[in-house]
Amino acid sequence: MTQVRPRMTHLFEQLGLDSSEQAIQLFISTHQLPAATKITEADYWSAGQRQFLAEKIKSDGEWAIIVDQLNEALHEDSLIQ
């Protein structure tokens, strides 16, 4: 049995969000976070979504890499000087 490596589209599916490329780009551009706000502290997540993200970060597995990529994308504006 072959295991599929998680991707950003899979993460959005697991979060119950539209996983099309355009929807992901729109979500990222419209949900930017201040530098001091952790991804799991964003007010737009439901309790379940927040828990899912926290669990995947703690797992330090392949999902953690994808969540970290989303975290970086959601903080892009805070890094621009």
C-alpha positions as MATLAB code, in Angstrom:
seq = 'MTQVRPRMTHLFEQLGLDSSEQAIQLFISTHQLPAATKITEADYWSAGQRQFLAEKIKSDGEWAIIVDQLNEALHEDSLIQ';
ca = [
       0.000    0.000    0.000;
       1.423    3.326   -1.085;
       1.025    6.265    1.255;
       0.391    9.650   -0.330;
       2.518   12.472    1.025;
       0.392   15.311    2.346;
       0.181   18.484    0.294;
      -1.344   21.903    0.863;
      -4.502   20.769   -0.938;
      -4.786   17.820    1.475;
      -4.351   20.160    4.448;
      -7.153   22.409    3.238;
      -9.371   19.367    2.688;
      -8.672   18.193    6.244;
      -9.538   21.662    7.522;
     -12.844   21.528    5.633;
     -11.859   24.364    3.309;
     -11.971   24.713   -0.459;
      -8.784   23.048   -1.671;
      -8.595   24.433   -5.194;
      -5.391   26.275   -5.993;
      -7.255   29.562   -6.441;
      -9.108   29.164   -3.128;
      -5.870   28.395   -1.275;
      -4.203   31.491   -2.725;
      -7.231   33.627   -1.842;
      -7.351   32.247    1.708;
      -3.668   32.965    2.251;
      -3.887   36.496    0.864;
      -6.993   37.375    2.899;
      -5.984   35.731    6.201;
      -2.536   37.191    6.858;
      -1.380   37.113   10.470;
       0.725   39.545   12.509;
       4.239   38.274   13.210;
       3.486   37.605   16.881;
       0.359   35.516   16.204;
       0.882   31.764   16.034;
      -1.047   29.898   13.370;
      -2.982   28.033   16.065;
      -4.004   31.345   17.682;
      -5.657   32.828   14.585;
      -9.230   33.800   15.385;
     -10.631   32.466   12.121;
     -10.101   28.781   12.945;
     -12.805   26.696   14.552;
     -11.871   24.750   17.692;
     -11.559   21.576   15.614;
      -9.349   23.212   12.999;
      -7.149   24.711   15.712;
      -6.813   21.312   17.397;
      -5.974   19.610   14.087;
      -3.230   22.145   13.334;
      -1.770   21.876   16.833;
      -1.720   18.065   16.659;
       0.007   18.067   13.283;
       2.645   20.550   14.472;
       3.362   18.409   17.544;
       3.574   15.233   15.456;
       6.720   16.595   13.766;
       5.927   14.380   10.758;
       5.131   15.121    7.131;
       1.954   16.982    8.109;
       4.015   19.308   10.315;
       5.974   20.395    7.241;
       2.779   21.323    5.375;
       1.345   23.178    8.383;
       4.649   25.049    8.686;
       4.440   26.012    5.008;
       0.931   27.369    5.591;
       2.189   29.196    8.686;
       4.945   30.857    6.673;
       2.509   31.826    3.909;
       0.080   33.329    6.442;
       2.895   35.464    7.871;
       4.315   36.726    4.555;
       2.920   40.250    4.925;
       4.353   40.605    8.422;
       7.845   39.925    7.077;
       7.715   42.612    4.364;
       9.434   45.768    5.515;
];
